Amino acid sequence: MVQNILNKFVGAKYITILKAWIPNMATWGTVGGVALVYFTDWRLILDYVPYINQKFKKDE
């Protein structure tokens, strides 16, 4: 059903191309996410991860 709707708007050729690119996009998205955490203030981002934010409590 979803494929029929996509075929109407996009076309079968582009759906096939997209299916081939999904693993590549997932890999580069993961690399980009890790690079974002690495090059920015890691505490700013990792404070939202439940296990990690309890490990590094600030002494106030």
N, CA, C and O atoms as a printed pandas DataFrame, in Angstrom:
     atom_number atom_name residue_name chain_id  residue_number  x_coord  y_coord  z_coord
0              1         N          MET        A               1    0.819   -1.188    0.000
1              2        CA          MET        A               1    0.000    0.000    0.000
2              3         C          MET        A               1    0.868    1.260    0.000
3              4         O          MET        A               1    0.632    2.177   -0.786
4              5         N          VAL        A               2    1.869    1.305    0.879
5              6        CA          VAL        A               2    2.754    2.465    0.931
6              7         C          VAL        A               2    3.538    2.570   -0.367
7              8         O          VAL        A               2    3.760    3.669   -0.874
8              9         N          GLN        A               3    3.954    1.435   -0.903
9             10        CA          GLN        A               3    4.713    1.429   -2.157
10            11         C          GLN        A               3    3.872    1.989   -3.303
11            12         O          GLN        A               3    4.392    2.699   -4.164
12            13         N          ASN        A               4    2.589    1.675   -3.319
13            14        CA          ASN        A               4    1.715    2.210   -4.362
14            15         C          ASN        A               4    1.615    3.732   -4.281
15            16         O          ASN        A               4    1.614    4.415   -5.305
16            17         N          ILE        A               5    1.532    4.250   -3.076
17            18        CA          ILE        A               5    1.449    5.695   -2.893
18            19         C          ILE        A               5    2.757    6.347   -3.323
19            20         O          ILE        A               5    2.748    7.377   -3.997
20            21         N          LEU        A               6    3.887    5.747   -2.935
21            22        CA          LEU        A               6    5.176    6.292   -3.340
22            23         C          LEU        A               6    5.374    6.220   -4.845
23            24         O          LEU        A               6    5.952    7.133   -5.435
24            25         N          ASN        A               7    4.902    5.151   -5.473
25            26        CA          ASN        A               7    5.031    5.025   -6.922
26            27         C          ASN        A               7    4.291    6.145   -7.650
27            28         O          ASN        A               7    4.724    6.597   -8.709
28            29         N          LYS        A               8    3.178    6.586   -7.077
29            30        CA          LYS        A               8    2.411    7.667   -7.685
30            31         C          LYS        A               8    3.190    8.982   -7.676
31            32         O          LYS        A               8    3.181    9.722   -8.660
32            33         N          PHE        A               9    3.862    9.266   -6.560
33            34        CA          PHE        A               9    4.527   10.551   -6.402
34            35         C          PHE        A               9    5.970   10.547   -6.891
35            36         O          PHE        A               9    6.422   11.525   -7.486
36            37         N          VAL        A              10    6.692    9.465   -6.650
37            38        CA          VAL        A              10    8.118    9.458   -6.913
38            39         C          VAL        A              10    8.466    8.631   -8.143
39            40         O          VAL        A              10    9.184    9.107   -9.023
40            41         N          GLY        A              11    7.985    7.440   -8.215
41            42        CA          GLY        A              11    8.307    6.563   -9.323
42            43         C          GLY        A              11    9.126    5.376   -8.864
43            44         O          GLY        A              11    9.891    5.478   -7.905
44            45         N          ALA        A              12    8.972    4.261   -9.536
45            46        CA          ALA        A              12    9.625    3.015   -9.146
46            47         C          ALA        A              12   11.143    3.107   -9.277
47            48         O          ALA        A              12   11.872    2.524   -8.474
48            49         N          LYS        A              13   11.618    3.828  -10.276
49            50        CA          LYS        A              13   13.060    3.950  -10.491
50            51         C          LYS        A              13   13.733    4.606   -9.283
51            52         O          LYS        A              13   14.768    4.132   -8.815
52            53         N          TYR        A              14   13.155    5.680   -8.787
53            54        CA          TYR        A              14   13.751    6.408   -7.677
54            55         C          TYR        A              14   13.611    5.658   -6.353
55            56         O          TYR        A              14   14.456    5.805   -5.470
56            57         N          ILE        A              15   12.569    4.868   -6.206
57            58        CA          ILE        A              15   12.415    4.041   -5.009
58            59         C          ILE        A              15   13.505    2.984   -4.972
59            60         O          ILE        A              15   14.051    2.705   -3.904
60            61         N          THR        A              16   13.834    2.389   -6.116
61            62        CA          THR        A              16   14.902    1.402   -6.190
62            63         C          THR        A              16   16.251    2.040   -5.849
63            64         O          THR        A              16   17.055    1.446   -5.132
64            65         N          ILE        A              17   16.497    3.240   -6.359
65            66        CA          ILE        A              17   17.738    3.944   -6.050
66            67         C          ILE        A              17   17.816    4.263   -4.554
67            68         O          ILE        A              17   18.870    4.120   -3.934
68            69         N          LEU        A              18   16.706    4.690   -3.992
69            70        CA          LEU        A              18   16.675    5.017   -2.569
70            71         C          LEU        A              18   16.962    3.791   -1.707
71            72         O          LEU        A              18   17.691    3.881   -0.719
72            73         N          LYS        A              19   16.392    2.649   -2.078
73            74        CA          LYS        A              19   16.639    1.418   -1.320
74            75         C          LYS        A              19   18.108    1.035   -1.344
75            76         O          LYS        A              19   18.622    0.486   -0.369
76            77         N          ALA        A              20   18.784    1.315   -2.436
77            78        CA          ALA        A              20   20.211    1.001   -2.526
78            79         C          ALA        A              20   21.045    1.959   -1.675
79            80         O          ALA        A              20   22.118    1.582   -1.203
80            81         N          TRP        A              21   20.573    3.189   -1.471
81            82        CA          TRP        A              21   21.337    4.189   -0.742
82            83         C          TRP        A              21   21.061    4.204    0.759
83            84         O          TRP        A              21   21.793    4.864    1.496
84            85         N          ILE        A              22   20.048    3.511    1.234
85            86        CA          ILE        A              22   19.678    3.559    2.653
86            87         C          ILE        A              22   20.829    3.133    3.576
87            88         O          ILE        A              22   21.088    3.836    4.553
88            89         N          PRO        A              23   21.530    2.021    3.318
89            90        CA          PRO        A              23   22.651    1.673    4.222
90            91         C          PRO        A              23   23.756    2.726    4.221
91            92         O          PRO        A              23   24.338    3.014    5.267
92            93         N          ASN        A              24   24.043    3.294    3.068
93            94        CA          ASN        A              24   25.073    4.319    2.977
94            95         C          ASN        A              24   24.667    5.571    3.750
95            96         O          ASN        A              24   25.490    6.158    4.454
96            97         N          MET        A              25   23.411    5.984    3.625
97            98        CA          MET        A              25   22.942    7.162    4.349
98            99         C          MET        A              25   22.936    6.917    5.856
99           100         O          MET        A              25   23.245    7.821    6.632
100          101         N          ALA        A              26   22.588    5.704    6.273
101          102        CA          ALA        A              26   22.600    5.388    7.701
102          103         C          ALA        A              26   24.020    5.431    8.253
103          104         O          ALA        A              26   24.245    5.924    9.358
104          105         N          THR        A              27   24.967    4.921    7.492
105          106        CA          THR        A              27   26.364    4.930    7.933
106          107         C          THR        A              27   26.889    6.352    8.064
107          108         O          THR        A              27   27.486    6.701    9.082
108          109         N          TRP        A              28   26.672    7.173    7.047
109          110        CA          TRP        A              28   27.169    8.548    7.095
110          111         C          TRP        A              28   26.413    9.381    8.129
111          112         O          TRP        A              28   26.979   10.314    8.699
112          113         N          GLY        A              29   25.162    9.063    8.375
113          114        CA          GLY        A              29   24.430    9.753    9.431
114          115         C          GLY        A              29   25.006    9.445   10.803
115          116         O          GLY        A              29   25.113   10.325   11.657
116          117         N          THR        A              30   25.373    8.189   11.004
117          118        CA          THR        A              30   25.999    7.795   12.269
118          119         C          THR        A              30   27.357    8.471   12.429
119          120         O          THR        A              30   27.681    8.971   13.505
120          121         N          VAL        A              31   28.148    8.486   11.360
121          122        CA          VAL        A              31   29.451    9.151   11.399
122          123         C          VAL        A              31   29.280   10.639   11.693
123          124         O          VAL        A              31   30.044   11.211   12.470
124          125         N          GLY        A              32   28.299   11.254   11.086
125          126        CA          GLY        A              32   28.042   12.669   11.338
126          127         C          GLY        A              32   27.620   12.932   12.773
127          128         O          GLY        A              32   28.031   13.924   13.374
128          129         N          GLY        A              33   26.800   12.046   13.324
129          130        CA          GLY        A              33   26.379   12.202   14.716
130          131         C          GLY        A              33   27.530   12.073   15.685
131          132         O          GLY        A              33   27.640   12.844   16.639
132          133         N          VAL        A              34   28.395   11.092   15.442
133          134        CA          VAL        A              34   29.569   10.910   16.297
134          135         C          VAL        A              34   30.512   12.105   16.159
135          136         O          VAL        A              34   31.073   12.565   17.153
136          137         N          ALA        A              35   30.690   12.609   14.948
137          138        CA          ALA        A              35   31.552   13.773   14.736
138          139         C          ALA        A              35   30.975   15.003   15.435
139          140         O          ALA        A              35   31.727   15.810   15.981
140          141         N          LEU        A              36   29.669   15.153   15.425
141          142        CA          LEU        A              36   29.029   16.273   16.115
142          143         C          LEU        A              36   29.329   16.225   17.607
143          144         O          LEU        A              36   29.672   17.242   18.209
144          145         N          VAL        A              37   29.199   15.045   18.203
145          146        CA          VAL        A              37   29.489   14.901   19.628
146          147         C          VAL        A              37   30.976   15.140   19.891
147          148         O          VAL        A              37   31.333   15.744   20.903
148          149         N          TYR        A              38   31.837   14.679   19.003
149          150        CA          TYR        A              38   33.278   14.809   19.208
150          151         C          TYR        A              38   33.745   16.260   19.106
151          152         O          TYR        A              38   34.549   16.709   19.923
152          153         N          PHE        A              39   33.256   16.985   18.127
153          154        CA          PHE        A              39   33.747   18.334   17.880
154          155         C          PHE        A              39   33.013   19.416   18.669
155          156         O          PHE        A              39   33.449   20.567   18.684
156          157         N          THR        A              40   31.924   19.070   19.316
157          158        CA          THR        A              40   31.230   20.045   20.147
158          159         C          THR        A              40   31.503   19.707   21.606
159          160         O          THR        A              40   32.256   18.783   21.914
160          161         N          ASP        A              41   30.895   20.451   22.477
161          162        CA          ASP        A              41   31.043   20.192   23.907
162          163         C          ASP        A              41   30.302   18.899   24.223
163          164         O          ASP        A              41   29.071   18.878   24.236
164          165         N          TRP        A              42   31.029   17.834   24.474
165          166        CA          TRP        A              42   30.413   16.514   24.644
166          167         C          TRP        A              42   29.488   16.470   25.845
167          168         O          TRP        A              42   28.515   15.716   25.841
168          169         N          ARG        A              43   29.769   17.264   26.876
169          170        CA          ARG        A              43   28.894   17.265   28.046
170          171         C          ARG        A              43   27.528   17.848   27.710
171          172         O          ARG        A              43   26.514   17.413   28.256
172          173         N          LEU        A              44   27.497   18.822   26.823
173          174        CA          LEU        A              44   26.240   19.450   26.423
174          175         C          LEU        A              44   25.287   18.424   25.816
175          176         O          LEU        A              44   24.091   18.439   26.105
176          177         N          ILE        A              45   25.807   17.548   24.991
177          178        CA          ILE        A              45   24.979   16.554   24.305
178          179         C          ILE        A              45   24.749   15.328   25.178
179          180         O          ILE        A              45   23.630   14.819   25.247
180          181         N          LEU        A              46   25.799   14.848   25.848
181          182        CA          LEU        A              46   25.675   13.610   26.611
182          183         C          LEU        A              46   24.954   13.797   27.946
183          184         O          LEU        A              46   24.664   12.808   28.620
184          185         N          ASP        A              47   24.659   15.020   28.343
185          186        CA          ASP        A              47   23.853   15.228   29.547
186          187         C          ASP        A              47   22.427   14.723   29.363
187          188         O          ASP        A              47   21.712   14.518   30.344
188          189         N          TYR        A              48   22.005   14.522   28.114
189          190        CA          TYR        A              48   20.654   14.023   27.850
190          191         C          TYR        A              48   20.590   12.500   27.784
191          192         O          TYR        A              48   19.500   11.942   27.651
192          193         N          VAL        A              49   21.720   11.818   27.872
193          194        CA          VAL        A              49   21.751   10.358   27.872
194          195         C          VAL        A              49   21.633    9.916   29.329
195          196         O          VAL        A              49   22.499   10.257   30.135
196          197         N          PRO        A              50   20.583    9.164   29.694
197          198        CA          PRO        A              50   20.297    8.890   31.108
198          199         C          PRO        A              50   21.436    8.220   31.874
199          200         O          PRO        A              50   21.730    8.644   32.992
200          201         N          TYR        A              51   22.074    7.219   31.340
201          202        CA          TYR        A              51   23.111    6.497   32.081
202          203         C          TYR        A              51   24.341    7.382   32.283
203          204         O          TYR        A              51   24.955    7.358   33.349
204          205         N          ILE        A              52   24.691    8.143   31.284
205          206        CA          ILE        A              52   25.917    8.925   31.337
206          207         C          ILE        A              52   25.759   10.181   32.204
207          208         O          ILE        A              52   26.702   10.574   32.892
208          209         N          ASN        A              53   24.591   10.807   32.178
209          210        CA          ASN        A              53   24.455   12.064   32.929
210          211         C          ASN        A              53   24.482   11.831   34.433
211          212         O          ASN        A              53   24.763   12.767   35.181
212          213         N          GLN        A              54   24.201   10.617   34.907
213          214        CA          GLN        A              54   24.308   10.328   36.338
214          215         C          GLN        A              54   25.749   10.031   36.725
215          216         O          GLN        A              54   26.127   10.192   37.886
216          217         N          LYS        A              55   26.540    9.607   35.778
217          218        CA          LYS        A              55   27.923    9.235   36.042
218          219         C          LYS        A              55   28.808   10.451   36.295
219          220         O          LYS        A              55   29.745   10.366   37.089
220          221         N          PHE        A              56   28.537   11.566   35.650
221          222        CA          PHE        A              56   29.357   12.751   35.729
222          223         C          PHE        A              56   28.584   13.897   36.352
223          224         O          PHE        A              56   28.353   14.911   35.694
224          225         N          LYS        A              57   28.186   13.761   37.587
225          226        CA          LYS        A              57   27.464   14.832   38.275
226          227         C          LYS        A              57   28.415   15.978   38.591
227          228         O          LYS        A              57   29.577   15.764   38.936
228          229         N          LYS        A              58   27.897   17.202   38.465
229          230        CA          LYS        A              58   28.706   18.378   38.801
230          231         C          LYS        A              58   28.655   18.586   40.309
231          232         O          LYS        A              58   27.593   18.468   40.921
232          233         N          ASP        A              59   29.786   18.890   40.898
233          234        CA          ASP        A              59   29.824   19.192   42.329
234          235         C          ASP        A              59   29.444   20.652   42.522
235          236         O          ASP        A              59   30.167   21.558   42.107
236          237         N          GLU        A              60   28.299   20.865   43.158
237          238        CA          GLU        A              60   27.835   22.242   43.352
238          239         C          GLU        A              60   27.876   22.605   44.807
239          240         O          GLU        A              60   27.523   23.725   45.174
